[in-house]
Amino acid sequence: MGPAPRLFAIARNGDLLAREPGLAGQLGGADLSAYSTIEQEGLPQTSNVESLLRQLAWPAEVDGVALALERIVVPPEAEQDLPAGAEAAAEALAAHPDRADVRLLVAVLRDGESICLLRQRSHDADDQVAVGKDIAPGLVHALQVTLDD
């Protein structure tokens, strides 16, 4: 159901430069107290993001983590009477006339701060992004657990 999730480590710019002086060219002029994201490549393929997150743990140098997903959202009644089998069910949901393609970004910091952003493809404008802490509470929690010592 959509492209593979994208996962990012979040680290403070000053700490990144102290550990990796070679990044000075890329971070030149950046606020040292601000954060940068580093995409984690080579994630194992999975249809279950939660199972992927249960396998992760981050070193102390990582200040936070962000997850970007693209998904199909349908009204609850569309999930009734789905065909058997994950592939057939996914095809039925993708063909549903009331489907909405969404992009979701969930980010958490070690200190517990979090944010969720949700954008529908049909309302793809910067002023149409839903922002909040409670949009995806399960993913916020799952990401926070990956940061626990």
PyMOL commands that set and color helices and strands:
alter all, ss='L'
color gray80, all
select helices_A, chain A and resi 13-19+21-27+49-54+76-79+86-94+121-123+126-128+137-147
alter helices_A, ss='H'
color red, helices_A
select strands_A, chain A and resi 6-12+35-40+64-73+100-109+114-120+130-132
alter strands_A, ss='S'
color yellow, strands_A
deselect
rebuild
show_as cartoon
